[in-house]
């Protein structure tokens, strides 16, 4: 410590006080320390006096606690005296102590009274064992009881539900007549005449001019025995339709080969199954719909038969009973018949017709319905002029013609030019022609294997026109032989054939014509195929003719011919193909190969030997190959020398 | 519905109306025109009974044309025109108190109708109280609706069978602005007929025109 100046170590006690504030010059202001009594008050405030009071009696060392408290009490007493002016924090402590004192006093009094045993006695409480024993018995009983009430409640609810379901069913069965009538009115036209309710079945509002009144009567169904069980299909409303509209009807259209005897054509009666009821629709609705259908069928038939009688055609239409017979093509008859069945007659007639095949043309039946609706629509014009009642009757469509000063052509265009029958006959003709064309092509395709014939039918048709594309090819050579492509437009009376090069040929409805035409095209195809093949094989076409003027005359079309020469010119093949006579193939050899050829005096020089000499026919049937073009390819290959 | 021209053809000297008409028919047939039925145009005159003072009563013409068979065409003197239903005739009977039919003023033209390509020719005899008064020729060119565009063609065509007596462009067209006139076509024709009829009515009865 000698040479070293003494170091002053200043020790500062750690800050025990809380810093209240730090001023700007760094001086810290401290919170002044609590005085003893302040500290005590603070601690006393933390005590929860209510906590220990309940556990007072059980506590074994309650006595010590009491002594503790009494000590506190003393201190508190002190504090109370000390801090008289600020007695507020001690107020709660005092209150608690007071109440505790009161209780203690009461307890003390009680105990002293009991001690004398004069007025009060302490008895052991005997409730405990009962409380423990009863639950087992009583709980069982009470549970049983509550279960029973719950079950009863449920049962009552179920009963109620049952009752309401039954009630609603009953209500459903006994539907209100008026509700039913309202329902009916939303779908059918009704009016009240006297005490009757009449409805309208007819298509008059849609433009029909049919004279049938088509009224039905609405009746309240009262013949129901209330005691008996009500049938499921019971309906309080019933409709009565005219007797001639009962049952079911349809129009049958068929095309048949003409039968020898007209006499037995008489009545056609074919029936179909009654319509199945749609779920949710009422009986009366089905009945009315069926009746309306009968009415429409009748209207169609009446219209057709009226036209059949009126129209002058070279072969008159025949109307026999419920059948109209027309002759679209010779030897063919179109019969349109109204089949109307009433339930009672059904059993008598149904049997004999079962044997006949069903040749019903559904398309035409459908078209007839469409046509009559179109006809209806024409009568209901959108621009109808008002018409005075006194004025003469003019068709609605023509009312506008006068004021608009329509001229003759416009008026005639307004008037219906074609009747239902004419249209349907035309459609029938077209359908027949189409099916026959299909048959002709199919039969040719199945009969003739070489060349092949393919038909591609267009699936978008008009009612009067449809078209088919016919391709003639050879099997295995489809890519090179595409010369013949025909477009057949099938009309009502004739077939127009549009050739690939734009030529148009019109064929009549005769089946033979189409067949002959296709046969001649097929024969031409073979020669065309040879031409195409020659190109591929490197042969030269010397001559080609679609219509040969020489040789035997063909009954169908003309024969066609082609001559091709081999690449080096040594050989030539000549093919003649006729639709009827078939093909004939000749090969021309060079002169040098023809042994039997006489030496000519003129052609002495050896170079002339290379000229082609005589023809020899090829035995075509003995050739190998599956079809004509293949055989021809083999022949050409055989005649082509190796390079 | 094309451009129509109606004109009067003078009767050839020394011939009756009928003979002149036949001559026209013959010429048309030689041209190659084809006869297509017949036609008629008639006109009835009504005058208003409610006469107001000094003004001369207005005339109402009710006309029919076989070209528009369902219509009745009504023309007011220099006023509005009306195309109506054929029922208008009945209505006129009911309007007796306002319009009176001038009896004996009924004029009509009847004759044959010829078609030559796009031309429609109607040669008619104008009769008034059953006496033939003159000849009317109506030529319609149905391929055009603008009079100015086809007038020369029509004129040339008319020259081919009428000779020098070809009319000028009808006043109905010249008074109107150029343009389509198709909607009023029927009325234009009727106006021309009316003009022709009133011209003929004023004429003296032709000497030598017999009763048909």
Interface residues (C-beta under 8 A of the other chain):
Chain A: X385 X388 X390 X391 X392 X394 X398 X399 X401 X402 X403 X404 X405 X406 X407 X408 X411
Chain B: X1 X67 X68 X69 X70 X71 X72 X73 X83 X84 X85 X86 X87 X90 X186
